[in-house]
Amino acid sequence: MPRRVDKERFARADREARLVLDAERDARDAKTTRLREQRLRHEAVAQPKPEAARRPQPMDKPARRVIEVD
């Protein structure tokens, strides 16, 4: 009895895998777009952040001098 060989098996599997991967990519892209729009809306509504507190300028201290004694 000759073996039946499904010559289209790999092509069919490749086609199905590609469909699944494309669907997953589309879902990821849609989620990314939705989250980006949500973040931008939130940033537009949120009050502007106050400027970072500046550190006080260091006081000019006199330089330490080394006095050598003989």
C-alpha positions, 0 to 999 in steps of 0.5 A: 500500500503506497504512503499518502504524502500531503505535499501541501502540509508545509505550505498550509502550516506556514500559511496558518502560522503567518495568519496567527502571527499577523493577528498577534502583531495587529493586536499588539500594534492596536494596544500600543496605539491605544496606550500611547493615545491614553498617555498623551491625553493624560499628559495634556490634562495633568498639570504641568510639573513644577520646575525641579528645585535648584540646589543652592550655590555653594558658598565661596569658602577660602581655599585651604592653604598648607603651611609648611614648618621647617 
